[in-house]
Amino acid sequence: MTGDIWQQLFNFDNYGELLVLVRNSLIAGAVLGLVGGVIGTFVMMRDLAFAVHGIAELSFAGASAALLIGVNVAAGSLAGSILAALIIGALGVRARDRNSVIGVLMPFGLGLGVLFLALYKGRAANKFGLLTGQIVAVDTVQMSWLVGTSAVVLLGLAVVWRPLVFASLDPEVAAARGVPVRILSPVFMVLLGLSVAVSIQVVGALLVLALLVTPAAAAMRVTAAPVRVTLLSVLFAVTSVVGGILLALGSSIPISPYVTTISFAIYLSCRVIGSAATSRASPVGR
């Protein structure tokens, strides 16, 4: 029994031949790790982890609708994500209002997605993949969408980087210094929506937090400097996605459990390291 489970989880027979089939997925994983690691830093700074999940639900609904009517799933996912980001950005200026809006959107988006998938009569693997990710689903067309959208996100973050860091760390002081805080918020939400949409293509709608939240949360346990947090977040995100793909390659299990397990293990390790460093520093402070 144990052997059968292990064989399902880790099976490296003909691994070299299978590796060729996921070349696009490995490239996509590295790109998503870069995007997720960078934007995840601002997600944590701005306390928007809940927003990521809310956007993911409408992105899932958009992708499901596209699957049902037979159009590009990536385009449907992007449309759902941008719509959710705009709604959250427009209606949820304050944290309390934002969380209320997200709490309303999440079940609505998930319900729509389930409805569209129930009406879809195609392959069950296509339905399951929207929720949990697909290891070999990244074809050339999807790769073009993914790389193009990721480039837009990274370029947008590069343009607003300095004021966005300032506004994320201390929005009141940033506003007093003339930083356009009210403009930056919806701009960032749209960039976040795009990031969620491309991430869903690989890790699925249910587990997108493991890519856009956990790596940055782990990095913040060991350093507080924004640049170092970003670099570590990217490293952790790339390791989680690419490592998850490589482990899932020889199994019959979806990619997402591997990605989330690696991501969680990194977070636990950083938490232990951060706690140990705090313990060593505390006698000096006293």
TIFILUM-496642 format. One line per 5 residues: number of its first residue (from 0); for each residue x, y, z of C-alpha. Coordinates in Angstrom, 1 decimal. Layout:
REM residues N
NUM> X/Y/Z  ...
This chain:
REM residues 286
0> 0.0/0.0/0.0  2.7/2.4/1.0  4.7/1.5/-2.0  1.8/2.2/-4.3  1.3/5.6/-2.8
5> 5.0/6.4/-3.1  5.0/5.3/-6.7  2.1/7.7/-7.4  3.9/10.6/-5.7  7.4/10.0/-7.0
10> 8.0/7.9/-10.1  11.2/8.7/-12.1  10.9/6.0/-14.8  11.8/7.5/-18.2  12.3/10.8/-16.5
15> 14.7/12.2/-19.2  12.1/11.6/-21.9  9.4/13.3/-19.9  11.6/16.2/-19.1  11.5/17.3/-22.7
20> 7.7/17.5/-22.7  7.7/20.2/-19.9  10.3/22.6/-21.3  7.6/25.2/-21.7  6.3/24.6/-18.2
25> 9.8/25.0/-16.7  10.3/28.3/-18.5  6.8/29.4/-17.5  7.5/28.4/-13.9  10.7/30.5/-13.8
30> 8.8/33.5/-15.3  5.9/33.1/-12.8  8.4/32.8/-10.0  10.0/36.1/-11.0  6.6/37.9/-11.3
35> 5.1/36.3/-8.2  8.2/37.0/-6.1  8.3/40.6/-7.1  4.6/41.5/-6.8  4.3/39.3/-3.7
40> 6.5/41.7/-1.8  4.0/44.5/-2.3  1.1/42.2/-1.6  2.6/41.6/1.9  3.5/45.3/2.4
45> 0.0/46.4/1.5  -1.7/43.5/3.4  -3.5/42.3/0.3  -3.1/38.5/0.7  -6.9/38.2/0.9
50> -7.3/40.2/-2.3  -5.2/37.7/-4.2  -7.7/34.9/-3.3  -10.6/37.1/-4.3  -9.1/38.0/-7.7
55> -8.3/34.3/-8.2  -11.9/33.3/-7.8  -13.1/35.7/-10.5  -10.2/34.8/-12.7  -11.3/31.2/-12.3
60> -14.8/32.2/-13.3  -13.5/34.0/-16.4  -11.3/31.0/-17.4  -14.3/28.6/-16.9  -16.6/30.8/-19.0
65> -13.9/30.8/-21.8  -13.6/27.0/-21.6  -17.4/26.7/-21.9  -17.8/28.9/-24.9  -14.6/27.6/-26.6
70> -12.5/30.7/-26.6  -8.9/31.3/-25.3  -8.9/30.3/-21.6  -6.0/32.6/-20.8  -7.9/35.6/-22.2
75> -10.9/34.6/-20.0  -8.7/34.4/-17.0  -7.2/37.8/-17.7  -10.6/39.4/-18.1  -11.9/37.9/-14.9
80> -8.8/39.0/-13.0  -8.8/42.6/-14.3  -12.5/42.9/-13.5  -12.0/41.7/-10.0  -9.0/44.0/-9.5
85> -11.0/47.0/-10.7  -13.9/46.3/-8.5  -11.8/45.8/-5.4  -9.7/48.9/-6.2  -12.8/51.0/-6.8
90> -15.0/49.8/-3.9  -12.4/48.9/-1.3  -10.3/52.0/-0.5  -10.2/51.3/3.2  -9.0/47.9/4.5
95> -12.4/47.1/6.2  -14.3/48.0/3.0  -11.9/46.1/0.8  -12.2/42.9/2.8  -16.0/43.1/2.7
100> -15.9/43.5/-1.0  -13.5/40.6/-1.4  -15.7/38.4/0.9  -18.7/39.1/-1.4  -16.8/38.5/-4.6
105> -15.1/35.2/-3.6  -18.2/33.0/-3.3  -19.8/34.7/-6.3  -16.8/34.1/-8.5  -16.4/30.5/-7.3
110> -20.1/29.8/-7.8  -20.0/31.1/-11.4  -16.9/29.1/-12.1  -18.5/25.9/-10.8  -21.6/26.6/-12.8
115> -19.6/27.0/-16.0  -17.6/23.9/-15.4  -20.8/21.9/-14.7  -22.2/23.0/-18.1  -18.9/22.2/-19.9
120> -19.0/18.7/-21.5  -15.4/18.4/-22.5  -12.5/16.6/-20.9  -12.6/16.4/-17.1  -8.8/17.1/-17.0
125> -9.5/20.6/-18.4  -11.9/21.3/-15.5  -9.6/20.0/-12.9  -6.6/21.8/-14.3  -8.2/25.3/-13.8
130> -8.4/24.5/-10.0  -5.1/22.7/-9.4  -2.9/23.5/-12.3  -1.5/21.4/-15.2  2.1/20.4/-15.7
135> 2.1/20.0/-19.5  -0.7/22.4/-20.3  1.6/25.4/-21.3  1.6/25.3/-25.1  3.2/27.9/-27.4
140> 0.1/30.2/-27.4  -0.2/30.2/-23.7  3.5/30.8/-23.3  3.1/33.9/-25.5  0.3/35.1/-23.3
145> 2.2/34.4/-20.1  5.5/36.0/-21.1  3.8/39.0/-22.6  1.6/39.6/-19.6  4.5/39.0/-17.2
150> 6.5/41.6/-19.1  3.7/44.1/-18.7  3.6/43.5/-15.0  7.3/43.8/-14.5  7.5/46.9/-16.6
155> 4.6/48.5/-14.7  6.2/47.7/-11.4  9.5/49.1/-12.5  7.8/52.4/-13.5  6.1/52.8/-10.1
160> 8.6/51.1/-7.9  9.9/53.9/-5.8  6.6/55.7/-5.1  4.9/52.3/-4.6  7.4/51.2/-2.0
165> 7.0/54.6/-0.2  3.2/54.4/-0.4  3.2/50.8/0.8  5.4/51.4/3.8  3.7/54.6/5.0
170> 0.8/55.8/2.9  -0.1/58.8/5.0  3.4/60.3/4.9  3.7/59.4/1.2  0.4/61.3/0.5
175> 1.7/64.3/2.5  4.9/64.3/0.4  2.8/64.4/-2.8  3.0/60.8/-3.8  -0.2/60.0/-5.8
180> -1.4/57.3/-3.4  -5.0/57.1/-4.7  -3.7/56.5/-8.3  -1.1/54.0/-7.3  -3.7/51.8/-5.5
185> -5.8/50.9/-8.6  -2.7/50.7/-10.8  -1.2/48.1/-8.5  -4.5/46.2/-8.3  -4.6/45.8/-12.0
190> -0.9/44.6/-12.0  -1.9/42.2/-9.3  -4.9/41.0/-11.3  -2.6/40.3/-14.3  -0.2/38.4/-12.1
195> -3.0/36.2/-10.7  -4.3/35.4/-14.1  -1.0/34.1/-15.5  -0.3/32.2/-12.3  -3.5/30.3/-12.5
200> -2.4/28.8/-15.8  0.2/26.7/-14.0  -0.7/26.4/-10.3  -4.5/26.7/-10.5  -7.0/29.0/-8.9
205> -7.2/27.4/-5.5  -3.5/27.5/-4.7  -2.3/30.7/-6.2  -1.5/32.0/-2.8  1.5/29.7/-2.6
210> 3.1/31.7/-5.4  2.0/35.2/-4.7  2.0/35.3/-0.9  4.0/32.5/0.8  7.4/33.3/-0.8
215> 7.3/37.0/0.2  5.9/36.1/3.7  8.9/33.7/4.1  11.4/36.4/3.0  10.0/38.9/5.5
220> 10.7/36.4/8.3  14.5/36.8/7.7  14.9/40.4/6.5  13.1/43.7/6.5  14.9/45.5/3.7
225> 12.6/45.8/0.7  15.3/44.9/-1.9  16.4/41.8/0.0  12.9/40.8/0.6  12.2/41.0/-3.1
230> 15.3/39.0/-4.1  14.6/36.3/-1.6  10.9/36.2/-2.5  11.8/35.7/-6.2  14.3/32.9/-5.3
235> 11.7/31.1/-3.1  9.0/31.4/-5.7  11.1/30.1/-8.5  12.4/27.3/-6.4  8.8/26.3/-5.4
240> 7.4/26.4/-8.9  10.3/24.8/-10.8  10.9/22.3/-8.0  7.3/21.4/-8.0  7.2/20.8/-11.7
245> 10.3/18.6/-11.6  8.9/16.5/-8.7  5.4/16.2/-10.3  6.8/15.2/-13.7  7.1/11.5/-12.8
250> 3.8/11.2/-10.9  0.1/11.1/-11.5  -0.6/13.8/-9.0  -1.3/17.4/-10.1  1.5/19.9/-9.7
255> 0.0/22.1/-7.1  0.6/19.9/-4.0  4.3/19.8/-4.8  4.5/23.6/-5.3  2.6/24.3/-2.1
260> 4.6/21.8/0.0  7.9/23.3/-1.1  6.7/26.8/-0.6  5.4/25.9/2.9  8.7/24.1/3.8
265> 10.6/27.3/2.8  8.3/29.4/4.9  8.7/27.2/8.0  12.5/27.2/7.5  12.6/31.0/7.3
270> 10.3/31.3/10.4  12.7/29.1/12.4  15.7/31.1/11.1  14.0/34.4/11.9  13.0/33.3/15.4
275> 16.5/32.1/16.1  18.0/35.4/15.0  15.5/37.3/17.1  16.4/35.2/20.2  20.1/35.8/19.7
280> 19.6/39.6/19.3  17.2/40.1/22.2  19.8/39.9/25.1  21.8/42.6/23.3  18.7/44.8/23.1
285> 18.2/44.4/26.9
